[in-house]
Amino acid sequence: MLFRNIATGLAGRQVAKTLGGGALGTAAAAALPFIAKRGLGPLGAALTAGWAVKKGLEWRRNRRLRAQGYPDGAVPVTAPPA
């Protein structure tokens, strides 16, 4: 809990500085804890799902290449170079 308060405070200060301070920077810095509390869970889940899909596609590609007789990391050439 304390870490979250410190992290959002530091991030809010950085956002306010980036937006040039003033009312807009203050409003963004004040809204940051609420956005972080509601939005970081789904964002983290989406990033984790994207990473898992990427790893699965890489595994599938490597498995197909090994089945065709190519060594690990090799990419077959589909057309001669121009």
Secondary structure as a PSIPRED ss2 file (coil, helix, strand):
# PSIPRED VFORMAT (PSIPRED V4.0)

   1 M C   1.000  0.000  0.000
   2 L H   0.000  1.000  0.000
   3 F H   0.000  1.000  0.000
   4 R H   0.000  1.000  0.000
   5 N H   0.000  1.000  0.000
   6 I H   0.000  1.000  0.000
   7 A H   0.000  1.000  0.000
   8 T H   0.000  1.000  0.000
   9 G H   0.000  1.000  0.000
  10 L H   0.000  1.000  0.000
  11 A H   0.000  1.000  0.000
  12 G H   0.000  1.000  0.000
  13 R H   0.000  1.000  0.000
  14 Q H   0.000  1.000  0.000
  15 V H   0.000  1.000  0.000
  16 A H   0.000  1.000  0.000
  17 K H   0.000  1.000  0.000
  18 T H   0.000  1.000  0.000
  19 L C   1.000  0.000  0.000
  20 G C   1.000  0.000  0.000
  21 G C   1.000  0.000  0.000
  22 G H   0.000  1.000  0.000
  23 A H   0.000  1.000  0.000
  24 L H   0.000  1.000  0.000
  25 G H   0.000  1.000  0.000
  26 T H   0.000  1.000  0.000
  27 A H   0.000  1.000  0.000
  28 A H   0.000  1.000  0.000
  29 A H   0.000  1.000  0.000
  30 A H   0.000  1.000  0.000
  31 A H   0.000  1.000  0.000
  32 L H   0.000  1.000  0.000
  33 P H   0.000  1.000  0.000
  34 F H   0.000  1.000  0.000
  35 I H   0.000  1.000  0.000
  36 A H   0.000  1.000  0.000
  37 K H   0.000  1.000  0.000
  38 R H   0.000  1.000  0.000
  39 G H   0.000  1.000  0.000
  40 L H   0.000  1.000  0.000
  41 G H   0.000  1.000  0.000
  42 P H   0.000  1.000  0.000
  43 L H   0.000  1.000  0.000
  44 G H   0.000  1.000  0.000
  45 A H   0.000  1.000  0.000
  46 A H   0.000  1.000  0.000
  47 L H   0.000  1.000  0.000
  48 T H   0.000  1.000  0.000
  49 A H   0.000  1.000  0.000
  50 G H   0.000  1.000  0.000
  51 W H   0.000  1.000  0.000
  52 A H   0.000  1.000  0.000
  53 V H   0.000  1.000  0.000
  54 K H   0.000  1.000  0.000
  55 K H   0.000  1.000  0.000
  56 G H   0.000  1.000  0.000
  57 L H   0.000  1.000  0.000
  58 E H   0.000  1.000  0.000
  59 W H   0.000  1.000  0.000
  60 R H   0.000  1.000  0.000
  61 R H   0.000  1.000  0.000
  62 N H   0.000  1.000  0.000
  63 R H   0.000  1.000  0.000
  64 R H   0.000  1.000  0.000
  65 L H   0.000  1.000  0.000
  66 R H   0.000  1.000  0.000
  67 A H   0.000  1.000  0.000
  68 Q C   1.000  0.000  0.000
  69 G C   1.000  0.000  0.000
  70 Y C   1.000  0.000  0.000
  71 P C   1.000  0.000  0.000
  72 D C   1.000  0.000  0.000
  73 G C   1.000  0.000  0.000
  74 A C   1.000  0.000  0.000
  75 V C   1.000  0.000  0.000
  76 P C   1.000  0.000  0.000
  77 V C   1.000  0.000  0.000
  78 T C   1.000  0.000  0.000
  79 A C   1.000  0.000  0.000
  80 P C   1.000  0.000  0.000
  81 P C   1.000  0.000  0.000
  82 A C   1.000  0.000  0.000
